Amino acid sequence: MKILVTGGLGFIGSNFILKLLQKENDFEIINVDAKLFGSNL
């Protein structure tokens, strides 16, 4: 399954991506975001 995440470097987006990666499903995650000073890497 392909999932497009916008804002994946922010607090909510990064935690959402982490939860997806913890599942055993076969996900392809594409993150679209601007890497600015408030980004959560």
HTML snippet that shows the backbone in 3Dmol.js (N, CA, C, O; Angstrom):
<script src="https://3Dmol.org/build/3Dmol-min.js"></script>
<div id="view" style="width:600px;height:400px;position:relative"></div>
<script>
const pdb = `
ATOM      1  N   MET A   1       0.845  -1.162   0.000  1.00  0.00           N
ATOM      2  CA  MET A   1       0.000   0.000   0.000  1.00  0.00           C
ATOM      3  C   MET A   1       0.896   1.233   0.000  1.00  0.00           C
ATOM      4  O   MET A   1       1.874   1.294   0.746  1.00  0.00           O
ATOM      5  N   LYS A   2       0.569   2.199  -0.825  1.00  0.00           N
ATOM      6  CA  LYS A   2       1.314   3.458  -0.862  1.00  0.00           C
ATOM      7  C   LYS A   2       0.562   4.511  -0.058  1.00  0.00           C
ATOM      8  O   LYS A   2      -0.651   4.667  -0.196  1.00  0.00           O
ATOM      9  N   ILE A   3       1.299   5.231   0.783  1.00  0.00           N
ATOM     10  CA  ILE A   3       0.703   6.276   1.615  1.00  0.00           C
ATOM     11  C   ILE A   3       1.493   7.556   1.412  1.00  0.00           C
ATOM     12  O   ILE A   3       2.714   7.569   1.568  1.00  0.00           O
ATOM     13  N   LEU A   4       0.796   8.636   1.064  1.00  0.00           N
ATOM     14  CA  LEU A   4       1.404   9.954   0.911  1.00  0.00           C
ATOM     15  C   LEU A   4       1.108  10.755   2.172  1.00  0.00           C
ATOM     16  O   LEU A   4      -0.052  10.953   2.533  1.00  0.00           O
ATOM     17  N   VAL A   5       2.166  11.216   2.841  1.00  0.00           N
ATOM     18  CA  VAL A   5       2.020  12.002   4.065  1.00  0.00           C
ATOM     19  C   VAL A   5       2.539  13.400   3.786  1.00  0.00           C
ATOM     20  O   VAL A   5       3.683  13.572   3.363  1.00  0.00           O
ATOM     21  N   THR A   6       1.697  14.400   4.022  1.00  0.00           N
ATOM     22  CA  THR A   6       2.145  15.787   3.922  1.00  0.00           C
ATOM     23  C   THR A   6       2.368  16.293   5.343  1.00  0.00           C
ATOM     24  O   THR A   6       1.527  16.090   6.218  1.00  0.00           O
ATOM     25  N   GLY A   7       3.487  16.942   5.565  1.00  0.00           N
ATOM     26  CA  GLY A   7       3.808  17.431   6.904  1.00  0.00           C
ATOM     27  C   GLY A   7       4.421  16.367   7.794  1.00  0.00           C
ATOM     28  O   GLY A   7       4.246  16.406   9.012  1.00  0.00           O
ATOM     29  N   GLY A   8       5.129  15.428   7.216  1.00  0.00           N
ATOM     30  CA  GLY A   8       5.698  14.320   7.972  1.00  0.00           C
ATOM     31  C   GLY A   8       6.873  14.684   8.853  1.00  0.00           C
ATOM     32  O   GLY A   8       7.325  13.848   9.636  1.00  0.00           O
ATOM     33  N   LEU A   9       7.386  15.903   8.756  1.00  0.00           N
ATOM     34  CA  LEU A   9       8.491  16.322   9.623  1.00  0.00           C
ATOM     35  C   LEU A   9       7.996  17.051  10.867  1.00  0.00           C
ATOM     36  O   LEU A   9       8.790  17.381  11.748  1.00  0.00           O
ATOM     37  N   GLY A  10       6.710  17.301  10.944  1.00  0.00           N
ATOM     38  CA  GLY A  10       6.141  17.944  12.123  1.00  0.00           C
ATOM     39  C   GLY A  10       5.873  16.935  13.228  1.00  0.00           C
ATOM     40  O   GLY A  10       6.144  15.744  13.070  1.00  0.00           O
ATOM     41  N   PHE A  11       5.345  17.411  14.339  1.00  0.00           N
ATOM     42  CA  PHE A  11       5.111  16.553  15.505  1.00  0.00           C
ATOM     43  C   PHE A  11       4.101  15.454  15.203  1.00  0.00           C
ATOM     44  O   PHE A  11       4.369  14.278  15.447  1.00  0.00           O
ATOM     45  N   ILE A  12       2.951  15.829  14.679  1.00  0.00           N
ATOM     46  CA  ILE A  12       1.897  14.846  14.410  1.00  0.00           C
ATOM     47  C   ILE A  12       2.282  13.941  13.247  1.00  0.00           C
ATOM     48  O   ILE A  12       2.109  12.724  13.324  1.00  0.00           O
ATOM     49  N   GLY A  13       2.802  14.527  12.171  1.00  0.00           N
ATOM     50  CA  GLY A  13       3.170  13.740  10.999  1.00  0.00           C
ATOM     51  C   GLY A  13       4.269  12.735  11.281  1.00  0.00           C
ATOM     52  O   GLY A  13       4.205  11.599  10.811  1.00  0.00           O
ATOM     53  N   SER A  14       5.281  13.139  12.044  1.00  0.00           N
ATOM     54  CA  SER A  14       6.388  12.221  12.344  1.00  0.00           C
ATOM     55  C   SER A  14       5.922  11.067  13.226  1.00  0.00           C
ATOM     56  O   SER A  14       6.351   9.930  13.030  1.00  0.00           O
ATOM     57  N   ASN A  15       5.051  11.343  14.193  1.00  0.00           N
ATOM     58  CA  ASN A  15       4.521  10.264  15.033  1.00  0.00           C
ATOM     59  C   ASN A  15       3.599   9.342  14.242  1.00  0.00           C
ATOM     60  O   ASN A  15       3.567   8.136  14.486  1.00  0.00           O
ATOM     61  N   PHE A  16       2.857   9.901  13.305  1.00  0.00           N
ATOM     62  CA  PHE A  16       2.002   9.091  12.435  1.00  0.00           C
ATOM     63  C   PHE A  16       2.847   8.128  11.603  1.00  0.00           C
ATOM     64  O   PHE A  16       2.509   6.951  11.477  1.00  0.00           O
ATOM     65  N   ILE A  17       3.946   8.628  11.036  1.00  0.00           N
ATOM     66  CA  ILE A  17       4.835   7.782  10.233  1.00  0.00           C
ATOM     67  C   ILE A  17       5.479   6.704  11.102  1.00  0.00           C
ATOM     68  O   ILE A  17       5.597   5.556  10.672  1.00  0.00           O
ATOM     69  N   LEU A  18       5.897   7.058  12.315  1.00  0.00           N
ATOM     70  CA  LEU A  18       6.486   6.060  13.217  1.00  0.00           C
ATOM     71  C   LEU A  18       5.499   4.944  13.537  1.00  0.00           C
ATOM     72  O   LEU A  18       5.881   3.774  13.574  1.00  0.00           O
ATOM     73  N   LYS A  19       4.241   5.290  13.769  1.00  0.00           N
ATOM     74  CA  LYS A  19       3.220   4.271  14.043  1.00  0.00           C
ATOM     75  C   LYS A  19       3.011   3.373  12.831  1.00  0.00           C
ATOM     76  O   LYS A  19       2.834   2.164  12.983  1.00  0.00           O
ATOM     77  N   LEU A  20       3.029   3.948  11.630  1.00  0.00           N
ATOM     78  CA  LEU A  20       2.886   3.136  10.423  1.00  0.00           C
ATOM     79  C   LEU A  20       4.049   2.169  10.273  1.00  0.00           C
ATOM     80  O   LEU A  20       3.850   1.015   9.893  1.00  0.00           O
ATOM     81  N   LEU A  21       5.263   2.627  10.569  1.00  0.00           N
ATOM     82  CA  LEU A  21       6.445   1.787  10.421  1.00  0.00           C
ATOM     83  C   LEU A  21       6.495   0.671  11.464  1.00  0.00           C
ATOM     84  O   LEU A  21       7.140  -0.353  11.238  1.00  0.00           O
ATOM     85  N   GLN A  22       5.824   0.854  12.603  1.00  0.00           N
ATOM     86  CA  GLN A  22       5.812  -0.171  13.645  1.00  0.00           C
ATOM     87  C   GLN A  22       4.891  -1.331  13.299  1.00  0.00           C
ATOM     88  O   GLN A  22       5.029  -2.424  13.848  1.00  0.00           O
ATOM     89  N   LYS A  23       3.954  -1.098  12.392  1.00  0.00           N
ATOM     90  CA  LYS A  23       3.050  -2.169  11.973  1.00  0.00           C
ATOM     91  C   LYS A  23       3.793  -3.111  11.035  1.00  0.00           C
ATOM     92  O   LYS A  23       4.781  -2.718  10.413  1.00  0.00           O
ATOM     93  N   GLU A  24       3.329  -4.342  10.931  1.00  0.00           N
ATOM     94  CA  GLU A  24       3.995  -5.332  10.101  1.00  0.00           C
ATOM     95  C   GLU A  24       3.504  -5.311   8.656  1.00  0.00           C
ATOM     96  O   GLU A  24       3.940  -6.133   7.849  1.00  0.00           O
ATOM     97  N   ASN A  25       2.620  -4.403   8.320  1.00  0.00           N
ATOM     98  CA  ASN A  25       2.100  -4.325   6.953  1.00  0.00           C
ATOM     99  C   ASN A  25       3.164  -3.799   6.009  1.00  0.00           C
ATOM    100  O   ASN A  25       4.144  -3.190   6.437  1.00  0.00           O
ATOM    101  N   ASP A  26       2.964  -4.036   4.734  1.00  0.00           N
ATOM    102  CA  ASP A  26       3.914  -3.608   3.705  1.00  0.00           C
ATOM    103  C   ASP A  26       3.496  -2.222   3.204  1.00  0.00           C
ATOM    104  O   ASP A  26       2.702  -2.102   2.272  1.00  0.00           O
ATOM    105  N   PHE A  27       4.045  -1.176   3.838  1.00  0.00           N
ATOM    106  CA  PHE A  27       3.724   0.190   3.467  1.00  0.00           C
ATOM    107  C   PHE A  27       4.860   0.808   2.676  1.00  0.00           C
ATOM    108  O   PHE A  27       6.032   0.562   2.958  1.00  0.00           O
ATOM    109  N   GLU A  28       4.507   1.610   1.685  1.00  0.00           N
ATOM    110  CA  GLU A  28       5.474   2.487   1.027  1.00  0.00           C
ATOM    111  C   GLU A  28       5.047   3.901   1.387  1.00  0.00           C
ATOM    112  O   GLU A  28       4.000   4.369   0.941  1.00  0.00           O
ATOM    113  N   ILE A  29       5.855   4.584   2.194  1.00  0.00           N
ATOM    114  CA  ILE A  29       5.500   5.900   2.707  1.00  0.00           C
ATOM    115  C   ILE A  29       6.280   6.958   1.948  1.00  0.00           C
ATOM    116  O   ILE A  29       7.504   6.888   1.839  1.00  0.00           O
ATOM    117  N   ILE A  30       5.554   7.943   1.423  1.00  0.00           N
ATOM    118  CA  ILE A  30       6.157   9.075   0.730  1.00  0.00           C
ATOM    119  C   ILE A  30       5.834  10.318   1.548  1.00  0.00           C
ATOM    120  O   ILE A  30       4.665  10.629   1.778  1.00  0.00           O
ATOM    121  N   ASN A  31       6.866  11.025   1.984  1.00  0.00           N
ATOM    122  CA  ASN A  31       6.701  12.222   2.803  1.00  0.00           C
ATOM    123  C   ASN A  31       6.976  13.461   1.960  1.00  0.00           C
ATOM    124  O   ASN A  31       7.996  13.550   1.277  1.00  0.00           O
ATOM    125  N   VAL A  32       6.050  14.417   2.019  1.00  0.00           N
ATOM    126  CA  VAL A  32       6.218  15.699   1.337  1.00  0.00           C
ATOM    127  C   VAL A  32       6.172  16.777   2.408  1.00  0.00           C
ATOM    128  O   VAL A  32       5.153  16.960   3.074  1.00  0.00           O
ATOM    129  N   ASP A  33       7.286  17.491   2.570  1.00  0.00           N
ATOM    130  CA  ASP A  33       7.344  18.515   3.610  1.00  0.00           C
ATOM    131  C   ASP A  33       8.482  19.482   3.308  1.00  0.00           C
ATOM    132  O   ASP A  33       9.390  19.174   2.536  1.00  0.00           O
ATOM    133  N   ALA A  34       8.416  20.643   3.924  1.00  0.00           N
ATOM    134  CA  ALA A  34       9.500  21.625   3.840  1.00  0.00           C
ATOM    135  C   ALA A  34      10.350  21.463   5.095  1.00  0.00           C
ATOM    136  O   ALA A  34       9.829  21.535   6.208  1.00  0.00           O
ATOM    137  N   LYS A  35      11.637  21.246   4.930  1.00  0.00           N
ATOM    138  CA  LYS A  35      12.533  21.064   6.077  1.00  0.00           C
ATOM    139  C   LYS A  35      12.935  22.442   6.597  1.00  0.00           C
ATOM    140  O   LYS A  35      13.856  23.072   6.076  1.00  0.00           O
ATOM    141  N   LEU A  36      12.231  22.899   7.631  1.00  0.00           N
ATOM    142  CA  LEU A  36      12.472  24.210   8.218  1.00  0.00           C
ATOM    143  C   LEU A  36      12.980  24.051   9.644  1.00  0.00           C
ATOM    144  O   LEU A  36      13.216  22.934  10.105  1.00  0.00           O
ATOM    145  N   PHE A  37      13.146  25.158  10.335  1.00  0.00           N
ATOM    146  CA  PHE A  37      13.727  25.153  11.676  1.00  0.00           C
ATOM    147  C   PHE A  37      12.883  24.395  12.693  1.00  0.00           C
ATOM    148  O   PHE A  37      13.426  23.924  13.692  1.00  0.00           O
ATOM    149  N   GLY A  38      11.592  24.259  12.481  1.00  0.00           N
ATOM    150  CA  GLY A  38      10.725  23.563  13.432  1.00  0.00           C
ATOM    151  C   GLY A  38      10.513  22.101  13.119  1.00  0.00           C
ATOM    152  O   GLY A  38       9.628  21.474  13.700  1.00  0.00           O
ATOM    153  N   SER A  39      11.293  21.542  12.224  1.00  0.00           N
ATOM    154  CA  SER A  39      11.105  20.152  11.816  1.00  0.00           C
ATOM    155  C   SER A  39      11.524  19.192  12.916  1.00  0.00           C
ATOM    156  O   SER A  39      12.471  19.448  13.660  1.00  0.00           O
ATOM    157  N   ASN A  40      10.805  18.085  13.006  1.00  0.00           N
ATOM    158  CA  ASN A  40      11.085  17.054  13.999  1.00  0.00           C
ATOM    159  C   ASN A  40      11.667  15.846  13.275  1.00  0.00           C
ATOM    160  O   ASN A  40      10.922  14.998  12.783  1.00  0.00           O
ATOM    161  N   LEU A  41      13.004  15.763  13.207  1.00  0.00           N
ATOM    162  CA  LEU A  41      13.645  14.642  12.527  1.00  0.00           C
ATOM    163  C   LEU A  41      13.816  13.526  13.504  1.00  0.00           C
ATOM    164  O   LEU A  41      14.339  12.469  13.149  1.00  0.00           O
TER     165      LEU A  41
END
`;
const viewer = $3Dmol.createViewer("view");
viewer.addModel(pdb, "pdb");
viewer.setStyle({}, {cartoon: {color: "spectrum"}});
viewer.zoomTo();
viewer.render();
</script>
